[in-house]
Amino acid sequence: MFLIFDSVQFEKCLNDGKKNEIEQATKNFMNEYKNLYGFEPIGFEFHLDEGTTIDFDKYERLDTEEQKNMLLLIIQMKILQLNILKKCSRSRCIFKL
């Protein structure tokens, strides 16, 4: 299971010294999930993945052909690992069945 965080807000929280609060909130979420569905929490890890720099509103305003071209460009950028991708903060939550 993944928890996805807004990258700007996540980094702001880390810079404000709230890492322990984020970790505790993640533990609380996992325990609530255990209580609701019976999955035993094992642990979690925070990590970063790549995302795109175009926001969804701007993407929606593009016409269909421009959207196709943008998606192709994003795929090519990801493949080439160019430095125009932004961070996507998330946590991988691990449960035992």
C-alpha positions as CSV (number, residue, x, y, z in Angstrom):
1,M,0.0,0.0,0.0
2,F,1.3,3.5,-0.8
3,L,0.5,6.8,0.9
4,I,1.1,9.7,-1.5
5,F,2.1,13.1,-0.1
6,D,2.1,16.5,-1.7
7,S,5.8,17.0,-2.3
8,V,5.9,20.7,-1.4
9,Q,4.0,20.2,1.8
10,F,6.0,17.1,2.7
11,E,9.3,18.9,2.3
12,K,7.9,21.9,4.3
13,C,7.0,19.5,7.1
14,L,10.5,18.0,7.1
15,N,12.1,21.5,7.1
16,D,9.9,22.5,10.0
17,G,11.1,19.5,12.0
18,K,7.9,17.5,11.8
19,K,9.4,14.2,10.6
20,N,8.4,12.4,13.9
21,E,4.8,13.7,13.6
22,I,4.6,12.4,10.0
23,E,6.0,9.0,11.1
24,Q,3.5,8.8,14.0
25,A,0.6,9.8,11.8
26,T,1.6,7.0,9.4
27,K,1.8,4.5,12.3
28,N,-1.6,5.6,13.4
29,F,-3.0,5.2,9.9
30,M,-1.6,1.7,9.7
31,N,-3.0,0.7,13.1
32,E,-6.4,2.0,12.1
33,Y,-6.2,0.0,8.9
34,K,-5.4,-3.1,11.1
35,N,-8.4,-2.4,13.3
36,L,-10.7,-2.1,10.2
37,Y,-9.4,-4.9,8.0
38,G,-7.2,-7.1,10.2
39,F,-3.9,-6.6,8.3
40,E,-0.9,-6.7,10.7
41,P,1.4,-3.7,10.1
42,I,5.1,-4.6,9.6
43,G,6.6,-1.2,8.9
44,F,6.9,1.6,6.4
45,E,9.5,3.6,4.5
46,F,9.5,7.0,3.0
47,H,11.0,7.4,-0.4
48,L,10.9,9.7,-3.5
49,D,9.9,8.9,-7.1
50,E,9.8,11.0,-10.1
51,G,6.8,13.0,-11.1
52,T,6.1,15.6,-13.9
53,T,6.4,19.4,-13.6
54,I,3.1,20.1,-15.5
55,D,0.1,20.6,-13.3
56,F,-3.2,18.9,-14.2
57,D,-5.1,22.1,-14.8
58,K,-2.6,23.2,-17.4
59,Y,-2.7,19.7,-19.0
60,E,-6.5,19.7,-19.2
61,R,-6.4,23.0,-21.1
62,L,-4.3,21.4,-23.9
63,D,-6.1,20.1,-26.9
64,T,-6.1,16.3,-27.6
65,E,-3.1,16.4,-29.8
66,E,-1.1,18.5,-27.4
67,Q,-2.0,16.1,-24.5
68,K,-0.7,13.2,-26.6
69,N,2.5,15.1,-27.3
70,M,2.9,16.0,-23.7
71,L,2.5,12.4,-22.6
72,L,5.0,11.2,-25.1
73,L,7.4,13.9,-23.9
74,I,6.9,12.9,-20.3
75,I,7.6,9.3,-21.1
76,Q,10.7,10.2,-23.1
77,M,12.0,12.5,-20.3
78,K,11.5,9.6,-17.8
79,I,13.4,7.2,-20.0
80,L,16.2,9.7,-20.5
81,Q,16.1,10.8,-16.8
82,L,16.4,14.4,-17.7
83,N,16.5,16.9,-14.8
84,I,13.0,18.3,-15.4
85,L,11.1,15.9,-13.1
86,K,10.0,16.8,-9.7
87,K,10.0,14.7,-6.5
88,C,7.0,12.6,-5.6
89,S,7.1,11.9,-1.8
90,R,5.4,8.7,-0.6
91,S,5.5,6.0,1.9
92,R,5.4,2.3,1.3
93,C,3.3,0.7,4.0
94,I,3.9,-3.0,4.5
95,F,1.4,-5.4,6.1
96,K,1.4,-9.1,6.9
97,L,-1.7,-11.1,5.8
